Amino acid sequence: MGNEHKSLRQRSSRQEIDQFLHQVAKTTPPPAGKGGRLIFALDATASREPTWDHACQLQSEMFEQTRELGGLSVQLCYYRGYREFFASDWLQDTDRLLRQMNAVSCLGGHTQIARLLTHTRDESRRQRVQALVFIGDCMEENVDDLCQLAGELGLLSVPVFVFHEGSDIVAGRAFKQISHLSGGAYCRFDRSSAGLLRELLGAVAVYASGGRKALEHFSHGKREEVLLLTRQLRR
């Protein structure tokens, strides 16, 4: 593959990617035609500002993959500044979600991952949430508290799929534990690996929305990592 894929392998090993896809395959999708609910959450603190526009573009392309499926409800969440936490309504309108996200600007502050996990837990207790997708680059909280919340999400069958931007070691360790305890998966990325990230995000969204058949259709013509996910589901 091209330089983009080579760059990804330097930062996120093939074993990590295979592990990510294996965990996606183990999650339970909603019944066919019933749709699903997915929380898409981002760290909007100052450290993410250089790549915020890039994240908006990725989200746009991710939701485009599910537009034709119908039934996927998405809630946009982000945190920033001094204890500012935002959660949108549950929406199926991709354009409305993108307008909301494009209106956001980054603001310095500490991470609020515990608040995000607590929010996801409470939402799923009210009505089942199929998955939480989180994109972030750092972690400034008590990791034991985060692991406790991740374990609660695991008991509720809400996997957390963490996409780690950059190479912060402390954040990486915490993110891996969160994904493991919730039954989700972890994958590192940077700007050079945007193509693969876009397809993996799309795969999670399509799977949450339409199950295995929808994912098999989505995987046609995609790169090897997405095809591997489809093969695992067939088994």
C-alpha positions, 0 to 999 in steps of 0.5 A: 500500500502507499506511504500512508499505510506504511506510516500507520504501521510505524505507530500502530502495529498490525497486531493492534489493528488486528486486535481492534478488528477482532474486538469489533467483530465480537460486539453484538449488533442490533437486529437487522433493520432496527438501527443502532445508537452510537455516541461519537465523542471528541476531546476539544481541548486546546491540544487538539486545535491543530487537528480539529478541522481534520477531525470534522472532515473524518466525522463527515466521511464516517457518517456518509458511509451510513447515510444510505442505511438509515436507522443509525442514531448518533449523539455528538459529545465533546468536552473543553474549557472549564468543565464544559461538556456538550451532548447533542440530541440523538440525531439521524440527520448527518447534515445537522450533526456536522453543522453542530460540530463545525460550530465548535472551537477548541478551548484549553482545559483538562480532560473530562473522560470520566464525565464522558464515560458516566454520560454514556453509562447513564444513556445506555441505562435509559436505552441501549447504546451500541458503541462509544467512539472516542477520539483524544490525545491525552488523559489527565485523570485518575486511571483507576476511576476511568477503569471502574467506569469502563468496567461498568460499560462492559457490563452494559455491553457498551464497547468503547472504541478509542482512536488515540491521536499522537503518542502520549504514553500515559494516555495510551496506557489508559486508553488501552485499559478503557477499551479492554475493560469495556469490550472495545478496541484501541487504535493509534493514528495521526494525520498520515493514517487518516485513510485507514482511520476513516474506513475503521470508523466507517466500519464501526458505524456501519456495523452498529447500524446494519449488522454483519450484512451491511458491513460485508457490503461496505467492505467491498473495495476497502483495504485489507484491514476492513476485509479482515473484519468481514472475514472474522464476522463470517466465522 
